[in-house]
Structure formats: C-alpha cells, structure tokens
C-alpha cells in the first residue's frame, strides 16, 4: 500500500470545528463588544471634558492673577460685614460669608416650601373648579388660570408688594383679628405659643405620628390615596398640637406699641409679596395639570361610580381625583422646581434670599465668579433633591393598582 492511504473501511477524519461562536454565545459576544465600545467612547468624552475644564480653570486663574483679582473660596471664612433683615437663626455682621449664605439659603427654602404648599392647595382647588358643572364656578376657575398664568411673575410680585406697602394701614392703625393677628404696612404679625421652638418641635412630632397612623389606617380600606390621607391627618394633628401647646403654655400675642408692633411672630411685606406671588403664579399651572389628569381618567369609571350609588362629589374624590393626581405627579415636579428657581426674583422686592445675599457679597469682596458658582451649586442641589423626592413619590404611586 502507498503511504498516506488509510486502512480500508476506516472512517474519514472529522472536519475541524470552527472557533466562531454561534447562537446565544454569539449574541453575548456582540453585547460585550458593544459595551466595551460604549465605555471607550464615554471614557474618551469624559477625559476630553475634564481636560477642557482644567484648561478653562487654569486660563481663568491666570487672567485673574494677571489683573490682581483675588480668587478661591477662602473668602467664605472672612467676616461678611453686612446685616440681614430676616433671620431664621442667629447672625451678625461679624459672622462669616459662609453663615450669611446659609441664612440666604434658609430664607429661600422658607419661602419655597411655603409656596409649594399654598400653590398646591390653590392649584387643586382651582383645578376642581375648572371641572365643575356650574358655569359660573367653571368660568371663575378659568379666569384664575388665565390671569395668574399669563401675567409675568415679576409684574405680579411688584403689584402685590405695592398693594402691601401702599394700601395697607400704618402700624398704629393696623387691622386686627381679636388679638390673633395684626396686618399693616409692617407685614403680618400672628400670635404664637410662648413655648416657641418647643411648640414647633411638638407640632412636628405630632405631624409625623398622626400622618403615619393615618397612612397605615387608610391602607386598610383604600387602594389609592392613602398618602394623601396621611398628609391631611398629619397636618390636622400638627395644628391641634400647636393650638394645645398655646392653650396650655400661653400665647405671645402681637400688640401695638406706639408706631411699632411687639410680640408674636412677624411675616415681613417682602416675604408676603414673594410668597403670594409665587403661589398664585404656580397655582394656575398646577390647576391645569389637575384638570388634564382628571380628564385623562376614562369616563367609564365615573359612570361606574355613579351607578354604584356614589354622588358626583364622592366619585370625584374617591375615584377620579386619586388617579388624576397620579397622572399629574411627573409634571408637578417641574412646577415645584420652577417655583424654587423663580424665588430668585426676590431680589427685586428686597427679600434677603440666596441671590440677594450673593449680590451683596459680590459688592463687598468682588469675587463674582466664586459667588455665582455657589448660587449655581445650591440651586442645582435643591432641584435635584426635589426631583429625587418627586420621583420616589411617583414610583410608589404608580405601583398602586389602577
């Protein structure tokens, strides 16, 4: 036999198996390659952005040094040298710029939180008015929306501030409500418990306990709306605790003292104008969100509720409104963030918010770039917090059965 010839009847050699993956293995290989390619592209872009930021910072620093302009954030620990009219905690002109910015941020949060609460209440109420069957109520709701949503916020702030400071009486002839409140050009003075901070802490604790109990109880008999019940119950319990603290420990009531008003707590004209302006302006958009959410609920659900014997108001409150608010939560987050950013217009009426204090700081030390970066960082952080809270609420609400 010749060499290389196999034995008669021998089986032919098996073909070499290809190394190229097939099936699921091929799909996984493509996915790994795609991920590597994406990470490489994103890493390259990130490095380019970092390089641009470093180059920009170096260029700015060199230009500032060439013009003998101070730079850096060391000024935050220097004495501010100016006073602030409205304080939520102690501050003097000898304190640092950092503490002054903290006061400004606290004032911004104060008016933003109050505005969110009041705008939400007004918006839901006006939105329900827009859905009313009575033509007069529906027309009033529509007029509210068109006026406050379409007039620029700056004009509304200036108008309200003019009304508060020019048309209200002097402090010597302030309007009074049975010793509970005084309203004048100096603002609104209201009676508070003499316990002060202790009464506030007690009310907050009562709100947490009452809200939790109400939420847990509502979950037993409601498929949706338990959170709203908890919020309302917590607010009612907090109000009861506040009144009980004053009834037990006594009240600090505002009283006229010549040309001044002493006692109680004071809300300045600047705060009132900004709070009302932000609330009224935002309430128009919230009302439209509520109305659109209610109209997006299938009409068959309303008919089913009426067929079960519910009144139209009960059907709206128990069936339509919970689903409407669920649909309105994502755009509602944008309205809350817009309200926070719009509070920066406080500077035009003299309310000492973060932007107002930042402007004063720039006039004092001339470090405009650093101050602007602080403003941007604060507003970015606060808006991200609002987005996180609203996204968490939306995730919990959308998990509820429809």
C-alpha positions as CSV (number, residue, x, y, z in Angstrom):
1,X,0.0,0.0,0.0
2,X,1.1,3.6,-0.6
3,X,1.9,5.7,2.3
4,X,-0.8,8.1,3.4
5,X,-3.6,5.8,2.4
6,X,-5.8,4.7,5.2
7,X,-7.0,1.3,6.0
8,X,-9.9,0.0,4.0
9,X,-13.2,0.8,5.7
10,X,-11.6,3.5,8.0
11,X,-13.9,6.5,9.0
12,X,-13.0,9.8,7.3
13,X,-11.3,12.4,9.5
14,X,-13.8,14.8,11.3
15,X,-13.7,18.4,10.0
16,X,-12.1,21.0,12.3
17,X,-14.8,22.7,14.4
18,X,-14.9,26.5,13.7
19,X,-13.9,28.8,16.6
20,X,-16.6,31.4,15.7
21,X,-19.3,31.4,18.4
22,X,-22.9,30.8,17.3
23,X,-26.3,31.2,18.8
24,X,-26.5,32.7,22.3
25,X,-22.7,32.7,22.6
26,X,-22.5,34.9,19.5
27,X,-25.2,37.3,20.9
28,X,-23.3,37.6,24.3
29,X,-20.1,38.3,22.5
30,X,-21.7,41.1,20.5
31,X,-23.1,42.6,23.7
32,X,-19.7,42.5,25.3
33,X,-18.1,44.2,22.3
34,X,-20.9,46.8,22.3
35,X,-20.4,47.6,26.0
36,X,-16.6,47.8,25.6
37,X,-17.1,50.2,22.7
38,X,-19.6,52.4,24.6
39,X,-17.4,52.5,27.7
40,X,-14.4,53.5,25.5
41,X,-16.4,56.3,23.8
42,X,-17.8,57.6,27.1
43,X,-14.4,57.4,28.8
44,X,-12.8,59.4,25.9
45,X,-15.6,62.0,26.1
46,X,-15.2,62.3,29.9
47,X,-11.4,62.8,29.6
48,X,-11.9,65.5,27.0
49,X,-14.4,67.3,29.2
50,X,-12.1,67.1,32.2
51,X,-9.2,68.4,30.1
52,X,-11.4,71.3,28.9
53,X,-12.5,72.1,32.5
54,X,-8.9,72.0,33.7
55,X,-7.8,74.2,30.9
56,X,-10.7,76.7,31.5
57,X,-9.9,76.9,35.2
58,X,-6.2,77.4,34.5
59,X,-7.0,80.1,32.0
60,X,-9.4,81.9,34.3
61,X,-6.9,81.7,37.2
62,X,-4.1,83.1,35.1
63,X,-6.3,86.0,33.9
64,X,-7.4,86.8,37.4
65,X,-3.9,86.7,38.7
66,X,-2.7,89.0,35.9
67,X,-5.3,91.5,36.9
68,X,-4.5,91.1,40.6
69,X,-8.1,89.9,41.4
70,X,-8.4,87.6,44.3
71,X,-9.7,84.1,43.6
72,X,-10.6,81.0,45.5
73,X,-13.2,80.2,48.2
74,X,-11.2,81.3,51.2
75,X,-13.3,84.4,51.5
76,X,-16.2,82.3,52.8
77,X,-14.5,82.3,56.3
78,X,-13.9,86.1,56.3
79,X,-16.3,88.4,58.2
80,X,-19.2,89.3,56.0
81,X,-19.6,92.9,57.3
82,X,-23.3,93.4,56.5
83,X,-26.5,92.7,58.3
84,X,-29.5,90.7,57.1
85,X,-33.1,91.8,57.7
86,X,-34.8,88.4,58.1
87,X,-33.2,85.6,60.1
88,X,-34.2,82.0,60.9
89,X,-31.2,81.6,63.2
90,X,-28.6,84.0,64.8
91,X,-26.4,86.0,62.6
92,X,-24.4,89.3,62.9
93,X,-22.2,91.3,60.6
94,X,-19.2,89.8,62.3
95,X,-20.1,86.3,61.1
96,X,-18.6,84.7,58.0
97,X,-19.8,84.8,54.5
98,X,-20.5,81.1,54.8
99,X,-23.0,81.8,57.6
100,X,-24.5,84.6,55.5
101,X,-25.0,82.2,52.6
102,X,-26.6,79.7,55.0
103,X,-29.1,82.4,56.1
104,X,-29.9,83.2,52.5
105,X,-30.4,79.5,51.6
106,X,-32.7,79.1,54.7
107,X,-34.8,82.1,53.6
108,X,-35.0,80.7,50.1
109,X,-36.2,77.3,51.5
110,X,-38.6,79.0,53.8
111,X,-40.4,80.8,51.0
112,X,-40.1,77.9,48.6
113,X,-41.7,75.3,51.0
114,X,-44.5,77.7,52.0
115,X,-45.1,78.5,48.3
116,X,-45.2,74.8,47.3
117,X,-47.8,74.1,50.0
118,X,-50.0,77.0,49.2
119,X,-49.7,76.7,45.4
120,X,-50.7,73.0,45.7
121,X,-53.8,73.8,47.7
122,X,-54.8,76.6,45.4
123,X,-54.0,74.6,42.3
124,X,-56.0,71.5,43.3
125,X,-59.0,73.8,44.3
126,X,-58.9,75.8,41.1
127,X,-58.5,72.6,39.0
128,X,-61.6,71.2,40.6
129,X,-63.4,74.5,39.9
130,X,-62.5,74.1,36.2
131,X,-64.2,70.7,36.3
132,X,-67.4,71.9,38.0
133,X,-70.8,71.6,36.2
134,X,-71.9,75.1,37.3
135,X,-70.9,77.6,34.5
136,X,-70.1,80.4,37.0
137,X,-67.7,78.3,39.1
138,X,-66.1,76.9,35.9
139,X,-65.7,80.5,34.5
140,X,-64.1,81.7,37.7
141,X,-61.6,78.9,37.7
142,X,-60.8,79.6,34.0
143,X,-60.3,83.3,34.8
144,X,-58.0,82.5,37.7
145,X,-55.8,80.3,35.4
146,X,-55.7,82.8,32.6
147,X,-54.8,85.8,34.7
148,X,-52.2,84.3,37.0
149,X,-50.6,82.0,34.4
150,X,-50.2,84.6,31.7
151,X,-49.2,87.7,33.6
152,X,-45.4,87.7,34.1
153,X,-44.3,86.8,37.6
154,X,-42.2,89.9,38.0
155,X,-45.2,92.1,37.4
156,X,-47.2,90.1,39.9
157,X,-44.5,90.5,42.6
158,X,-44.3,94.2,42.1
159,X,-48.1,94.6,42.1
160,X,-48.5,92.6,45.3
161,X,-45.6,94.4,47.0
162,X,-47.2,97.8,46.0
163,X,-50.5,96.7,47.5
164,X,-49.0,95.5,50.7
165,X,-46.7,98.6,51.3
166,X,-49.0,101.3,50.0
167,X,-52.6,100.3,50.5
168,X,-52.4,98.7,54.0
169,X,-52.7,100.9,57.0
170,X,-49.9,102.1,59.2
171,X,-48.9,100.0,62.2
172,X,-50.7,102.5,64.5
173,X,-54.0,101.6,62.8
174,X,-53.3,98.0,61.9
175,X,-56.2,95.7,61.1
176,X,-56.6,93.3,63.9
177,X,-58.3,89.8,64.3
178,X,-59.2,89.5,68.0
179,X,-55.6,89.6,69.2
180,X,-54.6,86.7,67.0
181,X,-53.1,88.7,64.1
182,X,-52.3,92.2,63.0
183,X,-51.9,93.3,59.4
184,X,-50.3,96.6,58.4
185,X,-47.5,98.0,56.2
186,X,-45.1,96.3,58.5
187,X,-46.4,92.9,57.4
188,X,-48.5,90.3,59.2
189,X,-47.9,89.6,62.9
190,X,-49.5,86.5,64.3
191,X,-49.8,85.0,67.8
192,X,-47.6,82.1,68.6
193,X,-47.2,79.8,71.7
194,X,-44.8,81.3,74.3
195,X,-43.0,77.9,74.2
196,X,-41.6,79.0,70.8
197,X,-39.2,76.3,69.4
198,X,-40.5,73.7,71.8
199,X,-44.1,74.1,70.4
200,X,-42.7,73.8,66.9
201,X,-40.9,70.6,67.7
202,X,-44.0,69.2,69.5
203,X,-46.1,70.0,66.4
204,X,-43.7,68.4,64.0
205,X,-43.5,65.2,66.2
206,X,-47.3,65.1,66.3
207,X,-47.5,65.6,62.5
208,X,-45.1,62.6,61.9
209,X,-47.1,60.4,64.3
210,X,-50.5,61.5,63.1
211,X,-49.5,61.2,59.5
212,X,-48.1,57.7,59.9
213,X,-51.1,56.5,61.8
214,X,-53.5,58.0,59.2
215,X,-51.5,56.5,56.4
216,X,-51.4,53.0,58.0
217,X,-55.2,53.2,58.7
218,X,-56.0,54.4,55.2
219,X,-54.1,51.5,53.6
220,X,-56.6,49.1,55.2
221,X,-59.5,50.4,53.3
222,X,-58.1,52.4,50.4
223,X,-56.3,51.1,47.3
224,X,-55.2,54.6,46.3
225,X,-55.0,57.9,48.2
226,X,-53.5,56.6,51.4
227,X,-50.6,59.0,51.2
228,X,-53.0,61.9,50.8
229,X,-55.0,60.8,53.8
230,X,-51.8,60.6,55.8
231,X,-50.7,64.1,54.8
232,X,-54.1,65.6,55.7
233,X,-54.2,63.7,59.0
234,X,-50.7,64.8,59.9
235,X,-51.5,68.4,59.2
236,X,-54.6,68.3,61.3
237,X,-52.9,66.7,64.2
238,X,-50.0,69.2,64.0
239,X,-52.5,72.1,64.1
240,X,-54.2,70.6,67.1
241,X,-50.9,70.1,68.9
242,X,-49.9,73.7,68.1
243,X,-53.2,75.1,69.5
244,X,-53.0,72.8,72.5
245,X,-49.4,74.0,73.3
246,X,-50.6,77.6,73.2
247,X,-53.6,76.9,75.3
248,X,-51.5,75.2,78.0
249,X,-48.4,77.4,78.0
250,X,-50.0,80.7,76.9
251,X,-49.7,82.8,73.8
252,X,-47.4,85.6,72.7
253,X,-49.8,88.0,71.0
254,X,-48.9,90.9,68.8
255,X,-49.7,94.3,70.3
256,X,-49.5,97.8,69.1
257,X,-46.7,99.7,70.9
258,X,-46.9,103.3,69.6
259,X,-45.6,103.2,66.0
260,X,-44.3,99.6,66.4
261,X,-45.8,96.2,66.9
262,X,-44.3,93.9,69.6
263,X,-45.0,90.2,70.4
264,X,-45.9,87.3,68.2
265,X,-44.2,86.2,65.0
266,X,-43.8,88.6,62.1
267,X,-44.0,88.0,58.3
268,X,-42.5,90.9,56.5
269,X,-44.1,92.6,53.5
270,X,-41.3,91.3,51.3
271,X,-41.9,87.7,52.4
272,X,-45.7,88.1,52.0
273,X,-45.3,89.5,48.5
274,X,-42.9,86.9,47.3
275,X,-44.9,84.0,48.9
276,X,-48.2,85.2,47.4
277,X,-46.7,85.9,44.0
278,X,-45.0,82.5,43.7
279,X,-48.1,80.7,45.0
280,X,-50.6,82.5,42.7
281,X,-48.4,82.2,39.6
282,X,-47.7,78.5,40.1
283,X,-51.3,77.6,41.1
284,X,-52.5,78.4,37.6
285,X,-50.2,75.7,36.0
286,X,-51.0,73.2,38.8
287,X,-54.7,73.7,38.2
288,X,-54.3,72.8,34.6
289,X,-52.3,69.7,35.5
290,X,-55.1,68.6,37.8
291,X,-57.8,69.3,35.2
292,X,-55.8,67.4,32.5
293,X,-55.2,64.5,34.8
294,X,-58.9,64.3,35.7
295,X,-60.0,64.4,32.0
296,X,-57.4,61.6,31.2
297,X,-59.2,59.2,33.6
298,X,-61.7,57.1,31.5
299,X,-65.2,58.5,31.8
300,X,-66.5,54.9,32.3
301,X,-65.0,54.9,35.8
302,X,-67.1,57.9,36.7
303,X,-70.2,56.3,35.3
304,X,-69.4,53.1,37.2
305,X,-69.1,55.1,40.5
306,X,-72.4,56.8,39.8
307,X,-74.0,53.5,39.1
308,X,-72.9,52.2,42.4
309,X,-74.7,55.0,44.2
310,X,-71.9,57.5,44.8
311,X,-72.7,61.2,44.4
312,X,-70.8,63.1,41.8
313,X,-68.6,64.7,44.5
314,X,-67.9,61.3,46.0
315,X,-67.0,59.9,42.6
316,X,-64.6,62.8,42.0
317,X,-62.9,62.5,45.4
318,X,-62.7,58.7,45.7
319,X,-62.3,57.6,42.1
320,X,-61.3,60.3,39.7
321,X,-59.1,62.6,41.8
322,X,-56.6,59.9,43.1
323,X,-56.0,58.8,39.6
324,X,-55.7,62.3,38.3
325,X,-53.1,63.2,40.9
326,X,-51.2,60.1,40.0
327,X,-51.0,61.2,36.4
328,X,-50.1,64.8,37.4
329,X,-47.1,64.0,39.6
330,X,-44.4,63.9,37.0
331,X,-45.2,67.4,35.5
332,X,-45.9,68.6,39.1
333,X,-42.2,68.1,39.9
334,X,-41.3,70.5,37.1
335,X,-43.7,73.1,38.6
336,X,-42.1,72.8,42.1
337,X,-38.6,73.1,40.7
338,X,-39.7,76.2,38.7
339,X,-41.2,77.7,41.8
340,X,-37.8,77.3,43.6
341,X,-35.9,78.9,40.7
342,X,-38.4,81.7,40.4
343,X,-37.8,82.6,44.1
344,X,-34.6,84.2,42.9
345,X,-36.7,87.1,41.8
346,X,-36.9,88.0,45.5
347,X,-34.1,90.5,44.9
348,X,-36.4,92.9,43.1
349,X,-38.5,93.4,46.2
350,X,-35.8,93.3,48.8
351,X,-36.3,89.9,50.3
352,X,-32.9,88.5,51.5
353,X,-32.8,85.2,49.7
354,X,-29.7,83.5,48.5
355,X,-29.4,85.6,45.3
356,X,-29.9,88.9,47.2
357,X,-27.2,88.0,49.7
358,X,-24.9,86.8,46.9
359,X,-25.3,90.2,45.2
360,X,-24.3,92.0,48.4
361,X,-21.3,89.6,48.8
362,X,-20.1,90.4,45.3
363,X,-20.3,94.2,46.1
364,X,-18.3,93.5,49.3
365,X,-15.5,91.3,48.0
366,X,-15.6,91.5,44.2
367,X,-15.3,87.7,43.8
368,X,-18.2,87.3,41.4
369,X,-17.1,84.0,39.8
370,X,-17.0,82.1,43.0
371,X,-20.3,83.6,44.3
372,X,-22.0,82.7,41.0
373,X,-20.7,79.1,41.3
374,X,-22.1,78.9,44.8
375,X,-25.5,80.0,43.6
376,X,-25.5,77.5,40.8
377,X,-24.4,74.7,43.0
378,X,-27.1,75.5,45.6
379,X,-30.0,75.7,43.1
380,X,-28.8,72.6,41.3
381,X,-28.6,70.6,44.5
382,X,-32.0,71.8,45.8
383,X,-33.6,71.0,42.4
384,X,-32.0,67.5,42.4
385,X,-33.5,66.9,45.9
386,X,-36.9,67.9,44.7
387,X,-36.6,65.6,41.6
388,X,-35.5,62.7,43.9
389,X,-38.4,63.2,46.2
390,X,-41.0,63.5,43.5
391,X,-39.5,60.5,41.6
392,X,-39.8,58.5,44.8
393,X,-43.4,59.5,45.3
394,X,-44.2,58.8,41.6
395,X,-42.6,55.3,41.9
396,X,-44.7,54.4,44.9
397,X,-47.9,55.8,43.5
398,X,-47.5,54.1,40.1
399,X,-47.1,50.7,41.8
400,X,-50.6,51.0,43.2
401,X,-53.3,49.1,41.3
402,X,-55.2,51.1,38.7
